[in-house]
């Protein structure tokens, strides 16, 4: 288990400018959801946009880091099997 954890610690993910902007946008939306008095409709719209951005980020993360994503998935699967 210690050896597997070391592999995870050494991973280097590549983040594009688009991914960084997407993260910033998601954080901004989350901050608005946490700190604003919003109507139900506004909350739903923001949550939908956040989900869309999250899906976009996932796609970009996988496209730019396929090996790293596969390693993390395998690590998480091994961890779940140990439980």
N, C-alpha and C positions, 0 to 999 in steps of 0.2 A: 504493500500500500504506500509506503514512504517513497519508493522509487516512482510510482505512478504520480504521486503528488508533485514530485520534483519536476516531472515532465510538464505538468500544468503550470508551475511557477515560471518555467523558462519560455513559455509561449510568447510570441510577439505578434500582435494583431496589427494589421494595416488598416488605417482609417483614412478614407478620402475626405476631401473638403465637404463633399455632399453629405457624407455620414456625420461629420462634425456638425454641420448646419441642422441636419435632421435631429440629432440629439439635443441641440440647443432649442429647437422649436418644441420638441416634446417636453423639455424641462420648463419652458415658458408656459406651455398650456397647463402642465401640472400645477405650476405655481398659481396660475389664474384660477384653477379649480379649487385650490386650497384656500385662497385668500380673498376671493371676490364674492360679493352677493350677486349671484346669477340666477336667472330664471331657469326653470326646468328645460325649456327649449335650448337656451344657451349652453347649459351643461351638457345636454345630449349632443349638440353640434361639436362642442370642444372634445368630448369623449370620442366621437366618431373620427374627428381629425387626428386625434392622438393615436387611435388604433391604426389609421391609414399610414401615419408616419412610422409607427412601430413596425408594421409589415414591410414598408419600404426599407427601413433600417436593417431588418432581418435579411431581406433579399440581398442587400448590398454587402452586409457582413459576410454572408455565405459566399457570395460571388468573389469577394476580394480575399477571403481567408478560408478556402475550402478544407485545407489540411488541418488548420487550427480548430475549426468548428468540428471536424470529425474526431479529433483527439478529445476535445471537451465532451462531446456526446458519448464517446466510448467510456471515458472516465466516469461520467454521471451514471451510465448504465451499470458499470461495475460496482459503483457505490450503492446503487439501488438493489442489486442482486445480493450484496453482502448483508443487507437488512433483513 
